[in-house]
């Protein structure tokens, strides 16, 4: 039996924009359209709910942010992924979009191949999330009757979750090859540091998987910014600062792996409170994020980047020491850099 096509709701007050997107997507998806926020909310709450919503930001009466907030406030529609459609001149509003609950954005004028890629990724994410939720519901119903069956379903759900996280990691790598290799090493460094700190078994596995996708928010960052050979200008830096929130919006939908979205959202915080997005400091920063921050920074400065070559080892060690108590939790940094089994020297063959 042929799989039913996913449904996309396109919301835009400009008919030509609706036509461009509809023509580009109609062969692969079922299309619904709305030219205002009220109609969009009506369609989203109907029996034929969309699998994803492409939502224009600038609309009369009810703008895209308000539509998104209302969607996320209602249980029946809160899980529908929303991708904002915005003009290039509206970059300063990206933060508002992510805060309202959007998972991504597409800029006008449209890049059809990029739009297709973004839409496909988020529909796959929703399918995986829905599938995992169904498995959890199955497990809950069966567990009272037959424990062995419940255990089997749990293992199946965990396996499916791991598979999906690897798909996400591959999606990051396809957009930014550096990021793909980087997240693998960061996950290994983080797991080893966490083990040295005292984490065991399930915690280590969950942290490793979370670290694998700590940069998943970069899916929503423009490739020109990710691969820029020089220093980012202020607008570009503000743009890339959105990736923790986008990562949280994507990963918070996953069941039984809270570490993933906690790490994605907090890995750019600093011990001294000068990081982002919340400006947390000290132990207010979740432990798993503090661990990944050490691993992330070390791998970043010892790897070739689009805008600079890797630092010599002695310079990197000096800089890590200078950031003790500033960027890094002093205790975790000492565990990472000191002792006979120096963690920072591992995985040099994976660069």
Residue frames as qw, qx, qy, qz and C-alpha x, y, z in Angstrom:
[[0.000, 0.888, 0.460, 0.000, 0.00, 0.00, 0.00],
 [0.408, 0.528, -0.024, 0.744, 1.40, 3.38, -1.02],
 [0.354, -0.383, -0.472, 0.711, 2.31, 5.63, 1.90],
 [0.056, 0.900, 0.430, 0.048, 0.00, 8.60, 2.33],
 [0.422, 0.489, -0.060, 0.761, 1.67, 11.89, 1.42],
 [0.308, -0.413, -0.455, 0.727, 2.34, 14.35, 4.23],
 [0.090, 0.858, 0.447, 0.236, 0.17, 17.46, 4.33],
 [0.388, -0.066, -0.111, 0.913, 1.69, 20.97, 4.28],
 [0.013, 0.886, 0.453, -0.096, -0.26, 24.07, 5.29],
 [0.424, 0.195, 0.104, 0.878, 1.07, 27.19, 3.53],
 [0.136, -0.847, -0.451, 0.247, 0.02, 30.43, 5.25],
 [0.345, -0.125, 0.190, 0.911, 0.72, 33.69, 3.41],
 [0.268, 0.714, 0.391, -0.515, -1.34, 36.78, 2.61],
 [0.202, 0.627, -0.435, -0.614, 0.38, 37.12, -0.79],
 [0.903, 0.277, 0.208, -0.254, -1.09, 34.76, -3.45],
 [0.616, 0.660, -0.430, 0.009, 2.10, 34.65, -5.55],
 [0.110, -0.541, 0.781, -0.291, 4.11, 33.35, -2.59],
 [0.746, -0.007, 0.558, -0.362, 1.53, 30.62, -2.03],
 [0.832, 0.520, -0.044, -0.190, 1.67, 29.69, -5.73],
 [0.331, 0.691, -0.636, 0.096, 5.49, 29.49, -5.78],
 [0.289, -0.358, 0.827, -0.324, 5.63, 27.17, -2.79],
 [0.793, 0.183, 0.422, -0.399, 2.58, 25.13, -3.85],
 [0.748, 0.594, -0.244, -0.169, 3.96, 24.54, -7.35],
 [0.221, 0.619, -0.734, 0.172, 7.32, 23.48, -5.91],
 [0.248, -0.252, 0.839, -0.413, 5.87, 21.07, -3.35],
 [0.747, 0.106, 0.119, -0.645, 2.61, 19.71, -4.80],
 [0.722, 0.297, -0.596, -0.188, 4.19, 16.63, -6.42],
 [0.421, 0.171, -0.805, 0.380, 5.53, 15.36, -3.09],
 [0.007, -0.179, -0.691, 0.700, 3.00, 16.65, -0.56],
 [0.050, -0.718, -0.666, -0.197, -0.70, 17.36, -0.12],
 [0.206, 0.143, -0.093, 0.964, -1.14, 21.14, 0.05],
 [0.141, -0.807, -0.569, 0.066, -3.55, 23.25, 2.11],
 [0.309, 0.306, -0.003, 0.901, -3.45, 27.05, 2.00],
 [0.220, -0.815, -0.487, 0.226, -4.60, 29.95, 4.15],
 [0.354, 0.594, 0.081, 0.718, -4.25, 33.68, 3.49],
 [0.243, -0.694, 0.214, -0.643, -4.67, 34.84, 7.08],
 [0.028, 0.306, -0.832, 0.462, -3.97, 33.70, 10.63],
 [0.633, -0.010, 0.409, -0.657, -7.59, 32.98, 11.55],
 [0.866, 0.304, -0.219, -0.332, -8.02, 30.58, 8.62],
 [0.439, 0.454, -0.750, 0.196, -4.67, 28.95, 9.41],
 [0.253, -0.224, 0.748, -0.571, -5.75, 28.20, 13.00],
 [0.784, 0.149, 0.176, -0.576, -9.04, 26.80, 11.70],
 [0.792, 0.392, -0.445, -0.144, -7.31, 24.41, 9.28],
 [0.233, 0.437, -0.789, 0.363, -4.66, 23.39, 11.83],
 [0.374, -0.119, 0.691, -0.607, -7.39, 22.43, 14.30],
 [0.771, 0.187, -0.169, -0.585, -9.47, 20.48, 11.79],
 [0.939, -0.089, 0.322, -0.084, -9.68, 16.72, 11.33],
 [0.824, 0.446, 0.029, 0.349, -7.19, 16.94, 8.43],
 [0.392, -0.862, 0.158, 0.280, -4.35, 18.43, 10.46],
 [0.553, 0.750, -0.354, 0.079, -1.21, 19.42, 8.55],
 [0.907, -0.155, -0.158, 0.359, 2.05, 17.61, 9.24],
 [0.485, -0.216, -0.021, 0.847, 3.96, 20.90, 8.97],
 [0.146, 0.917, 0.355, -0.107, 3.09, 24.59, 8.60],
 [0.479, 0.170, 0.138, 0.850, 4.94, 27.13, 6.44],
 [0.158, -0.840, -0.477, 0.203, 3.97, 30.41, 8.11],
 [0.327, 0.634, 0.060, 0.699, 4.54, 33.91, 6.77],
 [0.371, -0.268, -0.466, 0.757, 5.73, 36.35, 9.45],
 [0.068, 0.224, 0.056, -0.971, 4.31, 39.62, 8.15],
 [0.086, -0.458, -0.795, -0.389, 0.52, 39.36, 7.78],
 [0.248, -0.396, 0.021, -0.884, -2.25, 41.87, 8.58],
 [0.721, -0.453, -0.142, -0.505, -4.53, 41.50, 11.62],
 [0.844, -0.463, 0.271, -0.022, -2.66, 38.52, 13.09],
 [0.291, 0.737, -0.601, -0.099, 1.05, 38.16, 12.34],
 [0.769, 0.187, -0.612, -0.015, 2.94, 34.89, 12.14],
 [0.157, 0.275, -0.738, 0.596, 4.34, 35.14, 15.68],
 [0.522, -0.091, 0.387, -0.754, 0.84, 35.35, 17.18],
 [0.856, 0.142, -0.302, -0.394, -0.41, 32.49, 15.01],
 [0.590, 0.270, -0.723, 0.238, 2.53, 30.35, 16.16],
 [0.101, -0.229, 0.659, -0.709, 1.97, 31.22, 19.82],
 [0.713, -0.013, 0.164, -0.682, -1.69, 30.23, 19.54],
 [0.818, 0.220, -0.503, -0.175, -0.80, 26.96, 17.83],
 [0.438, 0.258, -0.747, 0.428, 1.66, 26.08, 20.59],
 [0.293, -0.214, 0.497, -0.788, -0.87, 26.95, 23.32],
 [0.823, 0.034, 0.041, -0.565, -3.37, 24.30, 22.21],
 [0.598, -0.292, 0.746, 0.010, -2.67, 20.57, 22.84],
 [0.784, 0.445, 0.429, -0.056, -4.25, 19.57, 19.51],
 [0.593, 0.786, -0.009, 0.177, -1.83, 21.71, 17.46],
 [0.339, -0.875, 0.334, 0.088, 1.22, 22.30, 19.67],
 [0.707, -0.274, 0.580, 0.298, 3.20, 19.42, 18.14],
 [0.675, 0.664, 0.272, 0.173, 2.80, 20.58, 14.53],
 [0.567, -0.244, 0.149, 0.773, 6.22, 21.89, 13.38],
 [0.241, 0.936, 0.217, -0.138, 6.16, 25.52, 12.23],
 [0.597, -0.003, 0.240, 0.765, 8.68, 26.90, 9.74],
 [0.086, 0.821, 0.180, -0.534, 8.58, 30.68, 9.41],
 [0.570, 0.484, 0.372, 0.550, 8.78, 32.24, 5.96],
 [0.234, -0.861, -0.117, 0.437, 10.50, 35.62, 6.24],
 [0.500, 0.843, -0.067, 0.187, 12.18, 38.25, 4.09],
 [0.725, 0.180, -0.286, 0.600, 15.97, 38.59, 4.24],
 [0.041, 0.567, -0.171, 0.805, 15.52, 42.02, 5.86],
 [0.672, -0.567, -0.044, -0.475, 13.74, 40.47, 8.83],
 [0.673, 0.171, -0.648, 0.314, 16.72, 38.61, 10.29],
 [0.039, -0.333, 0.531, -0.778, 16.45, 40.57, 13.53],
 [0.707, -0.195, 0.106, -0.671, 13.10, 38.84, 14.15],
 [0.654, 0.156, -0.737, -0.061, 14.51, 35.30, 14.01],
 [0.111, 0.114, -0.789, 0.594, 14.87, 35.18, 17.79],
 [0.519, 0.040, 0.286, -0.804, 11.20, 36.08, 18.23],
 [0.757, 0.172, -0.437, -0.455, 10.26, 33.27, 15.86],
 [0.523, 0.133, -0.815, 0.209, 12.23, 30.62, 17.74],
 [0.098, -0.050, 0.644, -0.757, 10.88, 31.90, 21.06],
 [0.642, 0.078, 0.020, -0.763, 7.34, 31.59, 19.69],
 [0.774, -0.064, 0.603, -0.183, 8.01, 27.91, 19.00],
 [0.718, 0.621, -0.225, -0.221, 9.16, 27.72, 15.38],
 [0.887, -0.228, 0.324, 0.239, 11.62, 24.98, 14.47],
 [0.549, -0.001, 0.432, 0.715, 13.18, 26.69, 11.45],
 [0.272, 0.772, 0.129, -0.560, 12.75, 29.45, 8.89],
 [0.613, 0.332, 0.504, 0.509, 12.90, 29.86, 5.11],
 [0.105, -0.556, 0.017, 0.824, 13.97, 33.18, 3.62],
 [0.538, 0.761, 0.363, 0.008, 12.45, 35.07, 0.73],
 [0.726, 0.304, -0.345, -0.512, 13.26, 34.93, -2.13],
 [0.911, -0.208, 0.310, -0.174, 12.90, 31.17, -1.85],
 [0.133, 0.484, -0.843, -0.193, 15.69, 28.70, -2.50],
 [0.857, -0.023, -0.178, -0.483, 13.50, 25.79, -3.55],
 [0.733, 0.161, -0.640, 0.166, 16.14, 23.04, -3.00],
 [0.134, 0.216, -0.647, 0.719, 16.91, 24.40, 0.48],
 [0.578, -0.152, 0.170, -0.784, 13.21, 24.74, 1.28],
 [0.864, 0.031, -0.421, -0.274, 12.62, 21.13, 0.23],
 [0.547, 0.200, -0.699, 0.414, 15.52, 19.96, 2.42],
 [0.137, -0.211, 0.516, -0.819, 14.29, 21.87, 5.47],
 [0.725, -0.084, -0.016, -0.683, 10.70, 20.67, 5.05],
 [0.825, 0.096, -0.551, -0.080, 11.74, 17.04, 4.54],
 [0.341, 0.235, -0.710, 0.570, 13.98, 17.11, 7.63],
 [0.289, -0.142, 0.471, -0.821, 11.28, 18.45, 9.94],
 [0.818, -0.014, -0.192, -0.541, 8.60, 16.11, 8.60],
 [0.720, 0.142, -0.663, 0.147, 10.96, 13.20, 9.25],
 [0.081, 0.223, -0.638, 0.732, 11.58, 14.53, 12.75],
 [0.592, -0.113, 0.193, -0.774, 7.82, 14.65, 13.41],
 [0.853, 0.068, -0.428, -0.291, 7.38, 11.11, 12.08],
 [0.528, 0.176, -0.725, 0.406, 10.12, 9.80, 14.35],
 [0.155, -0.184, 0.508, -0.827, 8.68, 11.70, 17.32],
 [0.738, -0.055, -0.035, -0.672, 5.16, 10.40, 16.63],
 [0.800, 0.126, -0.582, -0.067, 6.48, 6.87, 16.19],
 [0.307, 0.193, -0.722, 0.589, 8.36, 7.02, 19.48],
 [0.410, -0.145, 0.344, -0.832, 5.27, 8.33, 21.25],
 [0.836, 0.009, -0.281, -0.470, 3.22, 5.45, 19.85],
 [0.663, 0.159, -0.698, 0.221, 5.80, 2.97, 21.07],
 [0.017, 0.185, -0.623, 0.760, 5.74, 4.50, 24.55],
 [0.635, -0.080, 0.107, -0.761, 1.94, 4.32, 24.58],
 [0.827, 0.084, -0.519, -0.199, 2.10, 0.68, 23.51],
 [0.427, 0.202, -0.737, 0.484, 4.53, -0.03, 26.29],
 [0.272, -0.182, 0.451, -0.830, 2.29, 1.61, 28.89],
 [0.781, -0.024, -0.108, -0.614, -0.69, -0.49, 27.81],
 [0.845, 0.145, -0.512, -0.055, 1.17, -3.78, 27.79],
 [0.193, 0.499, -0.688, 0.491, 3.49, -3.49, 30.78],
 [0.580, -0.268, 0.482, -0.600, 0.85, -4.70, 33.25],
 [0.938, 0.152, 0.015, -0.310, 0.20, -7.82, 31.19],
 [0.951, 0.116, 0.031, 0.284, 3.61, -8.98, 30.10],
 [0.347, -0.843, 0.220, 0.349, 6.85, -7.45, 31.35],
 [0.611, -0.140, 0.565, 0.536, 9.01, -9.10, 28.70],
 [0.397, 0.664, 0.504, 0.384, 7.01, -7.53, 25.89],
 [0.112, -0.988, -0.095, 0.055, 7.32, -4.12, 27.53],
 [0.525, -0.603, 0.390, 0.457, 11.08, -4.50, 27.80],
 [0.575, 0.220, 0.596, 0.516, 11.25, -5.43, 24.13],
 [0.215, 0.868, 0.374, 0.246, 9.27, -2.35, 23.13],
 [0.322, -0.909, 0.100, 0.246, 11.51, -0.17, 25.27],
 [0.579, -0.320, 0.519, 0.542, 14.60, -1.54, 23.56],
 [0.455, 0.522, 0.572, 0.439, 12.96, -0.98, 20.19],
 [0.004, 0.976, 0.214, 0.043, 12.16, 2.64, 21.09],
 [0.445, -0.755, 0.290, 0.384, 15.73, 3.26, 22.28],
 [0.593, -0.001, 0.594, 0.544, 17.13, 1.74, 19.12],
 [0.316, 0.744, 0.486, 0.333, 14.83, 3.89, 17.00],
 [0.191, -0.970, -0.036, 0.144, 15.83, 6.99, 18.96],
 [0.536, -0.505, 0.445, 0.509, 19.54, 6.28, 18.46],
 [0.523, 0.327, 0.608, 0.499, 18.93, 5.72, 14.75],
 [0.145, 0.910, 0.351, 0.170, 17.11, 9.04, 14.48],
 [0.335, -0.879, 0.148, 0.306, 19.84, 10.96, 16.33],
 [0.566, -0.210, 0.557, 0.570, 22.38, 9.53, 13.92],
 [0.379, 0.638, 0.545, 0.390, 20.18, 10.71, 11.03],
 [0.097, -0.985, -0.131, 0.057, 20.16, 14.19, 12.57],
 [0.504, -0.631, 0.364, 0.464, 23.93, 14.10, 12.95],
 [0.549, 0.170, 0.607, 0.549, 24.24, 13.14, 9.29],
 [0.206, 0.864, 0.411, 0.204, 21.98, 16.05, 8.34],
 [0.279, -0.913, 0.118, 0.273, 24.31, 18.43, 10.17],
 [0.567, -0.345, 0.537, 0.520, 27.35, 16.93, 8.46],
 [0.502, 0.494, 0.577, 0.413, 25.76, 17.26, 5.01],
 [0.075, 0.969, 0.198, 0.123, 25.36, 20.99, 5.60],
 [0.062, -0.893, 0.417, -0.160, 28.70, 21.58, 7.34],
 [0.866, 0.168, -0.451, 0.136, 31.29, 18.78, 7.02],
 [0.196, 0.427, -0.592, 0.655, 33.39, 20.31, 9.81],
 [0.559, -0.331, 0.305, -0.697, 30.43, 20.17, 12.20],
 [0.934, -0.006, -0.250, -0.257, 29.79, 16.51, 11.39],
 [0.718, 0.208, -0.534, 0.396, 33.30, 15.39, 12.37],
 [0.018, -0.445, 0.423, -0.789, 33.38, 17.85, 15.24],
 [0.698, -0.355, 0.112, -0.612, 30.25, 16.52, 16.96],
 [0.926, -0.003, -0.378, 0.019, 31.56, 12.94, 16.87],
 [0.522, 0.252, -0.515, 0.631, 34.74, 13.95, 18.70],
 [0.269, -0.419, 0.282, -0.820, 32.86, 16.18, 21.13],
 [0.859, -0.268, -0.142, -0.412, 30.59, 13.25, 22.01],
 [0.854, 0.055, -0.434, 0.282, 33.59, 11.00, 22.67],
 [0.256, 0.348, -0.433, 0.791, 35.42, 13.62, 24.74],
 [0.488, -0.412, 0.113, -0.761, 32.22, 14.38, 26.69],
 [0.915, -0.207, -0.287, -0.195, 31.53, 10.73, 27.46],
 [0.726, 0.120, -0.470, 0.488, 35.08, 10.19, 28.71],
 [0.034, 0.373, -0.350, 0.859, 35.01, 13.32, 30.87],
 [0.678, -0.374, -0.036, -0.632, 31.62, 12.37, 32.33],
 [0.909, -0.110, -0.398, 0.059, 32.91, 8.89, 33.17],
 [0.499, 0.217, -0.458, 0.703, 35.92, 10.42, 34.93],
 [0.267, -0.400, 0.187, -0.857, 33.53, 12.68, 36.85],
 [0.244, -0.044, 0.856, -0.454, 31.55, 9.64, 38.00],
 [0.706, 0.237, -0.007, -0.667, 28.63, 9.20, 35.62],
 [0.318, -0.149, 0.933, 0.082, 27.76, 5.61, 34.71],
 [0.308, 0.297, 0.900, 0.089, 25.79, 3.48, 32.27],
 [0.236, 0.741, 0.615, 0.128, 22.50, 5.10, 31.20],
 [0.098, -0.914, -0.045, 0.391, 23.70, 8.62, 32.03],
 [0.336, -0.456, 0.557, 0.607, 26.83, 8.15, 29.92],
 [0.349, 0.313, 0.779, 0.416, 24.86, 6.80, 26.98],
 [0.123, 0.867, 0.482, -0.035, 22.30, 9.61, 27.14],
 [0.188, -0.834, 0.157, 0.495, 25.02, 12.25, 27.41],
 [0.398, -0.188, 0.677, 0.590, 26.90, 10.74, 24.46],
 [0.278, 0.548, 0.718, 0.327, 23.78, 10.80, 22.28],
 [0.028, -0.932, -0.288, 0.217, 22.95, 14.34, 23.41],
 [0.303, -0.664, 0.345, 0.590, 26.46, 15.51, 22.58],
 [0.453, 0.169, 0.716, 0.503, 26.18, 13.97, 19.11],
 [0.139, 0.698, 0.556, 0.428, 23.37, 16.43, 18.31],
 [0.310, -0.624, -0.302, 0.650, 24.50, 19.40, 20.44],
 [0.065, -0.357, 0.275, 0.890, 24.92, 21.49, 17.28],
 [0.287, 0.445, 0.819, 0.222, 21.68, 20.38, 15.58],
 [0.113, 0.841, 0.320, -0.422, 20.45, 23.98, 15.68],
 [0.161, -0.496, 0.461, 0.718, 23.02, 24.79, 13.00],
 [0.338, 0.388, 0.800, 0.309, 20.59, 23.21, 10.54],
 [0.114, 0.883, 0.454, -0.033, 18.81, 26.56, 10.70],
 [0.256, -0.757, 0.191, 0.570, 21.93, 28.67, 10.22],
 [0.622, 0.755, -0.093, -0.186, 22.77, 29.95, 6.75],
 [0.926, 0.069, 0.097, 0.359, 25.55, 28.01, 5.06],
 [0.405, 0.734, -0.095, 0.536, 27.30, 31.25, 4.12],
 [0.380, -0.796, 0.288, -0.373, 27.67, 32.02, 7.82],
 [0.923, -0.314, 0.222, 0.019, 28.77, 28.51, 8.81],
 [0.855, 0.164, 0.197, 0.451, 31.48, 28.39, 6.16],
 [0.157, 0.978, -0.053, 0.123, 32.57, 32.04, 6.20],
 [0.797, 0.203, -0.265, 0.503, 36.39, 32.15, 6.00],
 [0.191, 0.428, -0.293, 0.834, 36.71, 35.38, 8.01],
 [0.029, -0.171, -0.684, 0.709, 35.41, 36.73, 11.29],
 [0.014, -0.650, -0.740, -0.174, 31.63, 37.03, 11.60],
 [0.024, -0.380, 0.015, -0.925, 30.18, 40.54, 11.56],
 [0.248, -0.039, 0.603, -0.757, 27.77, 41.52, 14.40],
 [0.723, 0.133, -0.043, -0.677, 24.63, 40.58, 12.44],
 [0.709, 0.224, -0.657, -0.122, 26.08, 37.20, 11.46],
 [0.183, 0.166, -0.820, 0.517, 27.09, 36.54, 15.06],
 [0.486, 0.025, 0.394, -0.780, 23.58, 37.37, 16.27],
 [0.775, 0.201, -0.350, -0.486, 22.27, 34.98, 13.60],
 [0.592, 0.196, -0.774, 0.113, 24.48, 32.08, 14.71],
 [0.102, -0.173, 0.684, -0.701, 23.54, 32.74, 18.35],
 [0.717, -0.024, 0.006, -0.696, 20.06, 31.44, 17.48],
 [0.609, 0.190, -0.750, -0.173, 21.27, 27.85, 17.08],
 [0.036, 0.050, -0.874, 0.483, 20.93, 26.84, 20.77],
 [0.495, 0.208, 0.384, -0.751, 17.26, 27.86, 20.84],
 [0.693, 0.318, -0.397, -0.511, 16.57, 26.17, 17.52],
 [0.376, 0.220, -0.894, 0.100, 18.32, 23.02, 18.78],
 [0.204, 0.058, 0.745, -0.633, 16.16, 23.05, 21.91],
 [0.619, 0.273, 0.068, -0.734, 12.98, 23.48, 19.85],
 [0.647, 0.302, -0.628, -0.309, 13.91, 20.47, 17.72],
 [0.403, 0.168, -0.870, 0.229, 15.14, 18.12, 20.45],
 [0.303, -0.098, 0.582, -0.748, 12.65, 18.90, 23.22],
 [0.770, 0.090, -0.173, -0.608, 10.08, 16.88, 21.25],
 [0.604, 0.217, -0.767, 0.010, 12.02, 13.66, 21.83],
 [0.798, -0.522, -0.044, -0.298, 10.98, 11.34, 24.64],
 [0.923, -0.353, 0.043, 0.149, 13.32, 9.90, 27.29],
 [0.718, 0.113, 0.008, 0.687, 16.42, 11.90, 26.38],
 [0.140, -0.966, -0.199, 0.089, 16.20, 15.22, 28.18],
 [0.567, -0.493, 0.254, 0.609, 19.99, 15.59, 28.05],
 [0.507, 0.352, 0.495, 0.612, 19.79, 16.24, 24.30],
 [0.074, 0.843, 0.305, 0.438, 17.82, 19.49, 24.42],
 [0.516, -0.831, -0.023, 0.207, 19.46, 20.57, 27.70],
 [0.640, -0.262, 0.337, 0.639, 22.90, 20.28, 26.08],
 [0.388, 0.514, 0.466, 0.607, 21.81, 21.87, 22.80],
 [0.114, -0.914, -0.284, -0.268, 20.34, 24.88, 24.60],
 [0.494, -0.863, 0.082, 0.065, 23.07, 25.43, 27.20],
 [0.875, -0.035, 0.107, 0.470, 26.39, 24.42, 25.60],
 [0.401, 0.586, 0.024, 0.704, 27.28, 28.05, 24.75],
 [0.458, -0.871, -0.060, -0.168, 26.88, 29.24, 28.36],
 [0.474, 0.492, -0.504, 0.528, 30.03, 30.21, 30.31],
 [0.582, -0.349, -0.601, 0.422, 31.00, 29.59, 33.94],
 [0.230, -0.184, -0.228, 0.928, 31.42, 33.38, 34.42],
 [0.240, 0.664, 0.571, -0.418, 27.93, 34.17, 33.07],
 [0.108, 0.608, -0.271, -0.738, 29.08, 35.80, 29.83],
 [0.175, 0.034, 0.891, 0.419, 27.71, 33.13, 27.50],
 [0.519, 0.130, -0.116, -0.837, 24.38, 32.76, 25.73],
 [0.057, -0.570, -0.434, -0.695, 21.42, 32.35, 25.34],
 [0.502, -0.751, -0.415, -0.104, 20.46, 32.85, 29.03],
 [0.112, 0.720, -0.391, 0.562, 23.70, 34.20, 30.53],
 [0.865, -0.479, -0.123, -0.085, 23.71, 31.47, 33.20],
 [0.175, 0.714, -0.599, 0.318, 26.74, 31.12, 35.46],
 [0.242, -0.399, 0.799, -0.380, 28.39, 28.54, 37.70],
 [0.134, 0.071, 0.986, -0.075, 26.36, 25.54, 38.75],
 [0.520, 0.469, 0.303, -0.646, 23.18, 27.13, 37.40],
 [0.503, 0.469, -0.573, -0.446, 24.42, 25.75, 34.07],
 [0.965, -0.091, 0.084, -0.230, 23.35, 22.07, 33.86],
 [0.580, -0.518, 0.592, 0.212, 26.24, 19.68, 34.52],
 [0.754, 0.270, 0.540, 0.260, 25.87, 17.86, 31.19],
 [0.402, 0.893, 0.107, 0.172, 26.13, 21.18, 29.33],
 [0.262, -0.880, 0.390, 0.071, 29.23, 22.19, 31.34],
 [0.728, -0.204, 0.604, 0.252, 30.85, 18.90, 30.35],
 [0.653, 0.553, 0.431, 0.288, 30.08, 19.36, 26.65],
 [0.101, 0.993, -0.054, -0.010, 31.29, 22.99, 26.79],
 [0.450, -0.664, 0.542, 0.250, 34.80, 21.84, 27.78],
 [0.665, 0.075, 0.677, 0.306, 34.89, 19.18, 25.06],
 [0.463, 0.801, 0.365, 0.104, 33.36, 21.50, 22.45],
 [0.015, -0.972, 0.202, 0.121, 35.83, 24.33, 23.06],
 [0.526, -0.496, 0.625, 0.295, 38.87, 22.03, 23.10],
 [0.643, 0.274, 0.647, 0.305, 37.95, 20.37, 19.83],
 [0.341, 0.910, 0.235, 0.006, 37.10, 23.71, 18.22],
 [0.065, -0.930, 0.327, 0.157, 40.49, 25.30, 18.91],
 [0.449, -0.430, 0.741, 0.254, 42.48, 22.17, 18.00],
 [0.601, 0.394, 0.671, 0.184, 40.70, 21.59, 14.68],
 [0.162, 0.022, 0.405, 0.899, 40.90, 23.39, 11.35],
 [0.255, 0.659, 0.550, -0.445, 37.94, 25.77, 10.93],
 [0.505, 0.713, 0.386, 0.296, 36.72, 27.65, 7.83],
 [0.056, 0.977, -0.023, 0.205, 38.28, 30.86, 9.17],
 [0.139, -0.794, 0.575, -0.138, 41.53, 29.58, 10.75],
 [0.659, 0.237, -0.711, 0.060, 43.87, 26.63, 11.14],
 [0.800, -0.493, -0.339, 0.049, 44.05, 24.46, 14.25],
 [0.219, -0.887, 0.354, -0.202, 46.08, 25.90, 17.11],
 [0.472, 0.373, -0.752, 0.268, 49.34, 24.24, 18.08],
 [0.677, -0.398, -0.617, 0.046, 48.85, 21.94, 21.06],
 [0.446, -0.186, -0.432, 0.762, 50.85, 24.07, 23.49],
 [0.121, -0.152, -0.049, -0.980, 48.86, 27.20, 22.60],
 [0.586, -0.371, -0.516, -0.503, 45.57, 25.34, 22.98],
 [0.635, -0.336, -0.606, 0.341, 46.58, 24.02, 26.42],
 [0.238, -0.058, -0.265, 0.932, 47.54, 27.54, 27.52],
 [0.315, -0.239, -0.237, -0.887, 44.23, 29.01, 26.34],
 [0.648, -0.403, -0.617, -0.192, 42.21, 26.31, 28.10],
 [0.532, -0.275, -0.520, 0.609, 44.06, 27.12, 31.31],
 [0.050, 0.058, -0.061, 0.995, 43.40, 30.84, 30.90],
 [0.489, -0.290, -0.361, -0.739, 39.67, 30.11, 30.62],
 [0.453, -0.243, -0.812, 0.275, 39.58, 28.10, 33.88],
 [0.139, -0.523, -0.557, 0.630, 36.84, 29.65, 35.99],
 [0.186, 0.368, -0.151, -0.898, 35.86, 31.90, 33.08],
 [0.588, 0.153, -0.509, -0.609, 34.46, 29.77, 30.27],
 [0.672, 0.010, -0.737, -0.071, 34.81, 26.46, 32.12],
 [0.794, -0.575, -0.012, -0.195, 33.87, 24.76, 35.36],
 [0.002, -0.753, 0.647, -0.124, 37.30, 24.57, 37.08],
 [0.660, -0.249, 0.688, -0.173, 36.73, 21.05, 38.42],
 [0.852, 0.416, 0.311, -0.067, 35.72, 19.66, 35.05],
 [0.458, 0.829, -0.317, 0.039, 38.59, 21.39, 33.26],
 [0.260, -0.639, 0.712, -0.129, 41.09, 19.91, 35.72],
 [0.784, 0.011, 0.609, -0.119, 39.67, 16.43, 35.14],
 [0.749, 0.650, 0.118, -0.050, 39.89, 16.94, 31.38],
 [0.388, 0.839, -0.350, 0.153, 43.42, 18.32, 31.22],
 [0.171, -0.655, 0.680, -0.281, 45.21, 16.64, 34.15],
 [0.852, -0.176, 0.445, -0.213, 46.06, 13.15, 35.35],
 [0.392, -0.310, 0.784, 0.368, 47.91, 10.27, 33.74],
 [0.380, 0.409, 0.790, 0.254, 45.02, 9.48, 31.39],
 [0.041, 0.397, -0.034, -0.916, 44.88, 12.92, 29.77],
 [0.518, 0.555, 0.632, -0.154, 41.51, 12.97, 28.02],
 [0.286, 0.845, -0.048, -0.450, 42.42, 15.92, 25.79],
 [0.064, -0.538, 0.735, 0.407, 45.07, 13.87, 23.96],
 [0.520, 0.186, 0.833, -0.009, 42.59, 11.24, 22.78],
 [0.543, 0.659, 0.515, -0.072, 40.98, 10.93, 19.31],
 [0.060, -0.683, 0.350, 0.639, 43.73, 12.78, 17.43],
 [0.231, -0.057, 0.851, 0.469, 43.33, 10.17, 14.69],
 [0.240, 0.614, 0.751, -0.020, 39.70, 11.22, 14.08],
 [0.042, 0.726, 0.039, -0.685, 40.44, 14.72, 12.77]]
